[in-house]
Amino acid sequence: MGCEHNVRQMLGHLQAIIFDHDGTLVDSEPLHAKAWSAVLQQYGVTHVFADHIQAIGRSALERAEGLVNEHSLSVTPTELLAKKHEAMDYFIDIEGIPLVSGVKRVIDWATAEGIKLGVSSGSSRHEVARSLQIHRLEDVFSAVSTSTDVQQTKPAPDVYLRTLDLMGVSVKNVVAIEDSAVGIESATGADLTTVAIWHDYVPEAWVQKAQKRFRKFSEIHTWLQQIYTTSTPC
């Protein structure tokens, strides 16, 4: 109850929701891991999902830089990332890229209520634009910020600050939804009330700094409805 009371004190009238992209809006982490694995295999490096988990939330370029340095690869980070984008596009064409279960209900509810929606992602604009296009969500989000758009990506707050600026809303009237420690640090660094969608593959310690933690989007949906109906317009 204390945590819930504190969250209600932090929030004004809910006017906007900002979603992280990978693992929050789209269930893309297994596909990202598969794409990195396919690319790294060309250099004799074995890469499994457990390896990918450690980098969740960080930008793709930062990930490429880390892999080049870690394995002394004979390729630049930019070139490695370009190969990864190609592999990702290939796997998306074959397998698709599903929305996280339950997130569409939240999007539909928020849209019906006139609540603004945004995206703040550590992924590239290419990857985010592709998935939004696939799910026909380009016109649903009034602001989209990616690692391509800022000098410092997550865990710095820049990507959230940019989205807030584009949306024209006060930070006290916005909820951010994240799934990683890096993302939560970014959102809270922008002074956003932050809730976590806590996946089974994510350690509890990674989501502890979120004001609220939920296992399912159906639970987030219920909580948002409660917050929306009891919050005071500012």
N, C-alpha and C positions, 0 to 999 in steps of 0.2 A: 504493500500500500504506500509506503514512504517513497519508493522509486516512482510509482505512478503519480503521486502528488507532486513530486519534483518536476516530472515531465509536463504536467498540466500547468505548473507555474512558469515553465520556460516558454511554452507555446502561447501565442495569441490565437487569433482566429485562423484556422487552417486555410491557406490560400493556394498552396503549391506543394507538390511532391517532386523530389528529384531522385531519380533512380540511377544507381550504378548500372553498368551494362552487363559485363560477363559474370555469370553466376547469380545475377539479381534479376535482370530483365530477360536474358536468354541463357539457356542451359548449355553454355558453350565451352566450359572448361575441359571436358573430355575431348572435344574436337580440337581445341588448342593444343592439348597434350599430344594428340595424334599427329597434328601437323608438325609440331616441333620434332617429334620422334622420327617422322619420315625424312625431314631435312637433315637432322643430325646423323641419321644412319648413313648418309652419303659421305660423312667424314669419319665413319667408324665409331661413332659415339652412341651408346645405348641410353635411351631416355624413356622413362616410364612415368605413369601418372603421379606417383609419389614424388618424383623429382619436380614435376610441374607445380604441385601444390605449394611448394616453398616460395614460388614466385607470384602466386595469385595476388592480384591487385596492382602490381607494378606495370609500368609501361612496357610495350612490346620491344621498343628500342633498348630500354634498360636491360630487359631480359636477354636480348641478342648480344649486348656488350658483355654481360656476365658470362654467357656461354662461350663466346670467343676467347675471353680471358681464361676461363676455367679449363678449357680443353685445348688451348693454344691452337685454335683453328686457323687455317690458311685462307681466311676470308674476312672482309670487313664486317662490322656489325650491320651496316646499312645493306650490304649485299645479302647477308644471312637473313635479315628481316624480309627482304624482297622475296627470297625463296620461300620463307615461311608464309607470306601472304599468298603466294601462288598455291602452296600446298593447302592452305586453309580454304581458298576459293574452290579448289578441286574437291575437297571433302564435303564442303557445303553443297556443291552441285550434286554430289552423289547421295549424301545422307540427310541434307537439310540441317537447320539449326533451330531447334524447338524453343519456344518460350518456356520460362520456368513455370512449373505447375502452379496455377492459381493467380498468376500475375495479371492475366488479361481481365479478370473480374475486378481487380483493383483499378486498372486503367479505365475500364468501362464505367465503373461507379464514379470515379473522380471526374471523368469527362462529363457525365450526366449532371454532376453537381456544380460544374463550372470551375473546378479546381484545376489550376494550371499544372502542366506536367513538363519535366525536363530530364535530361540525361547528362551525367557527369562521369566520364569514363577514362580509364588509364589506357585504353586501347586506341588505335589510330582511327582517324575519321573514316578512312576507307572501310575498315571492318565494321564500325558502328553503322555507317550509312547503308552498308550491304544488308545487315540483319534487319534494320528498320524497314528497308525497301521490301525485303522478303515477306515481312509480316504486315505490310501496308500501314506502318505506323509513322511515316515521315511527317504527316500533317497533324498528328496527335500531340507531338511534343513541341512546345513553343520555343524551346532552347535546347541545343545540343552542344556540349563541350567535350573535347577529347584531348588526348596527349599531343595531338598535332597542333592544337590551338593555343597552347600555353608554354611558357619557358620552363616552368617547373611543374612536373606532374605529381601524382600521388606518391608519397604521403603529404606533400605540400598542399595547401588548400586552394591553390590557384584555379583548378578546374571547376571547383564548386563556386568560388567567388565570381568566375566568369559567367556561369549559368545564372546565378542570382542577379547579376547585373543585366543580363539579356532579358530575364523574365520581369524585371522591375518590381520585385517583391521584397518585403522586409524579411530578414533572416528569422525573426521571431515568429513568422507566420508560415514557416516551411518545415517539412519533415524530409530527411534524407533516408534512403534505404540502401544498405550496403551488405556485403557478405565477407569482407576480409579485414584483417587488422590494418592494412595499409589504407584501405578505403575509409574505414571508420576514423582513422587518424586525420585523414584529409577532410572529411565532413565535419568532424568536431572542431578541427582547426579553423574552419570557417564559421564556428559558433552555431552550427545547425543542430537541432534536435535530431538524433540519429538512431534508427532502429536497424537491427541486424536480422537477415534471414540466415539462420544457422544451419548449414548443411552438415551432413554426417561426416564428411571428409575434412571438415575444418575443426581444429582443436578449440576447446572452449575458451582458452586464454586469448585467442584471436578476436573474439567478439565481446569480451568483458567490458570494454570501454564504451560500448553502445548503451544508450539510455534504456533501451528495451531490446529483448532478444526473442525471436519467434522461430519455430521449426517449420511452419507452413505459412504460405501467403493467405490462406483462409483466416488464420489468426491475425495477421497484419490487417487484413480487410476489416475484420470485426473491430479491432482496436482503433483504426482510423475513423470508422463510422462513429464510434463512441466519442473520440476526441473532437470530431467535427460538429457533432450535435451538442456538445457541452462547452465548446470553446466560445469565447466572447469576441464579437467583431471589434476590430481596432480601427 
